[in-house]
């Protein structure tokens, strides 16, 4: 049985940075050469994307495939795309319809996840795309569900996707918003599960394919109306066919009177705020593991901000720094996957796939995107996969550090440093800087530094929305629609990395609103 203490408190006690200057501009840390006992193995498919169900056809283009491949190529398992969301419980299947999707009613047809769409045969053919990725299918459930419609959606998605590419089947979306209580939801979910296993003749390990819970963000935080604990208490996995337990996470889940730099620093670019929010998910994970110790706990719908906010607040470079820290904090606490949700209307999206998004009116890569390759490269690929631990740092919520050890060698392989201190060129102030001395011992012979960087600072939107002055890059690589259609390119002609001297220690400078990974040999 896991400790009842939040894991964040246990992690913070393991290693402590020592502050060595009164201003807080410098830190020193001693890194043990071998993985500590509480280092957590990170799955190869930790990083994922998600498309809102009704908007899947908008991602049926080479641009979106390039964006997915830019990350999937850095992974040793297929990247998982979650097809789900609120609209996934509202869709109606009509295979006689020629158009992929038609919005028939809703609060903001055809832009909202709360709109109702009918789906034709062409919709399901999109599941054949993204051949290097796997997908999670959402079985439509909820108030007024019709089993024939639910099975028609799953059947057509499955047939076009192919069994080998089905990562999981989710039983509805955010059921705590349904009129049912937890017990009623579980009864309906088990009926859907039974019909699916019979339809596809799933037996043994093949039948262990379901994603359980998909509980809304606010329930994870407040427990209202019910959370994932009650779902498992009511025996959602009584048939032992669960593959993942899932909840949803938005860093900021409320409207603000003003979306300014102060609120971005307080609510988003803030490690303390991240840990406070993650604490309830640690409790959920512990509750799930008390029922099934080996069930993977994932965050199947994630975004920086929901409910409002301009793109430079929700999807700019400040959000990229948040994403870097959030993903690393999540993996260090045992969360097994993060699916970053997308639709054309969402200002927090990593890219807008076509001209249907009213905020941009055209396909663009947003300033948050380079956080994705940053995270994927920290996770590693093939022989470089590893175990992660967060290093305690007295950064007052604005500076963090994480160490990744080789999965088999258990030797230190890389360290990520994230400086969440907000800075922007518009402030007309000098960009601050933190200097970190890493004590790595005699086993490390060389080190290179790669940077998640924007000259502009937190408000940078990326080249597509802000031009060259708002470029955002990871290791010197940039992704745009206008220049490379999402394939990525190096504006300077090659990867940018810095070789640094190693003599038992490595000294690293991390400017405000920047993140780095130090790779060791």
Steps between C-alpha positions, in 0.01 A plus 500: 500500500633843405568764758208735568739793468496678163792376294609860442596526867698178481685612189592837643680334788730288286741752353533862596662772301708734710451866433840663479413862437269728690329614182402143410686530169719192559443142610719197558384139494679171556361229273557140611661296223241220530121518492339548842251240614201729445587585138200416282514325164354720225303326223625545146156632400468746788435799272178504300255719314122501490243612244148597603278227348282709269799693366709202388447582127666839550826317572480299178788677329873465439573788738352316799673176400829688490437646845424158647800343326727775633436359848431136420837469324666577834318212673563126501129414526217645290373834622142463629233740371189509714182548293249614759343782692159647573394482136582129500190429709278713274590368154252304288612255234338526154696297247277627216626854559759609243670768709739384775326703771205738511412713802125472559453689826680651793610819668761594240457288186746391369771619741413366845573165659142518629352502148330191357637358173386226266784291361517342157712222355773748403545594865608150594743477209712761679591227751715351223723807512793558737632149427792532741272582794256303712164636610259481790136469392222645716178300516213756504309483827308736724143619535280376218762258371388247242694175503464455124661840442773428755589174334480650149760761597737251662455245221578741217790659684646158584466367144674801347766534768587132517530292814875546531466879517226510764675620814183488711124550497370762742159444656348845454640838596478684832214284632478711814317750275238239409172489691598154626667441831821297514323167542270567205790606281693184585199284411467664158877494442522128572218439253694687231816310595318167466357587159841608370681187618231285336496706177875461447537161670751638748631242744775479757759775481342642182189586702710715734451803278273743683573846634308550822375819660591795277385715790476878453767733634276666758397166651862402548552821693172524692353149498170641379285337376706185527858419419692199377513350850124440502511356150750239613318446829199410285712239318554657157778244447323196637582313178871592517482647151630844591822614331508860622333707769454857382422848623511841331723791593497871420751719678255791509135396495322829554442832329712793613403865498825576325756277328825677577857409589428506875226239468710292262780494759265425790280233342695344213875569497528390861629168632323545833167539318579191292576288808192625684287394205679168453454407867138393446607283206760330718216408736294372208793291379549353846129413520511328160811304594337380820250324274740401221869555566607457138240720331667793324371841610489755217386856441299448183397863443741778589530870426658809645183709523133428435214745496667797339827681458685641198747284314809669644368408848377146427710388204806724490853438620408556865263205463789303345706553815197392706462190279866407540479515879155344525586195289821438694324545834227258390740228385700535822182418693419183311248631246547281193372718217393856429271563201502863390156578364436691177222653294510794257328740742728431798754770581703246701544267198850413385398572140191610307454251214302703243317826434195416714640642824351850538785623720763446231301446180778284359722202588777594741747355747457671837770609742434212740598230249878473557425372851394174332841407354664626820295251704542219246878545496513498878304173506746354249483229237601134491819455706470851646168435677527538872384571853423851619518677832425860585785677674393720787589863440428803710383689195190647666285331238686663212795267439497120475734214414455137398749216448461212256698180560554222248236232526757220492827673585337702782766765437418868474434584134336844497367777718220743414495849652190720469505871581138610539592854604302715263672737259397670178677740266207739525595563864814686381688340792816290490428129477592328823709187521552207736835323521497135604805295592434128457735274698508186288813321619774340294273269300381778269751578224312751284184709496296694247217746564192544284253782559125564479524865406321813380678834468168677560427320827165377631276678247670349192241341273738334257583589141156434350319744728776739603761499227874447538522724807278250686680182395486213748748215472620179661872433447485757221220319315182682405163372379271712285223460248620787282859379455507121540134384535584355840803297395740715701813683393807668648502875426877505554553189287574247774416387852605742769669354805782605729784276609606585854803411705470212745733461796279328750258790462301660219403867510178595320339840447121504463343835407158591636214344300718225358559128550804287420602137488858408582599174327788304655741247352 
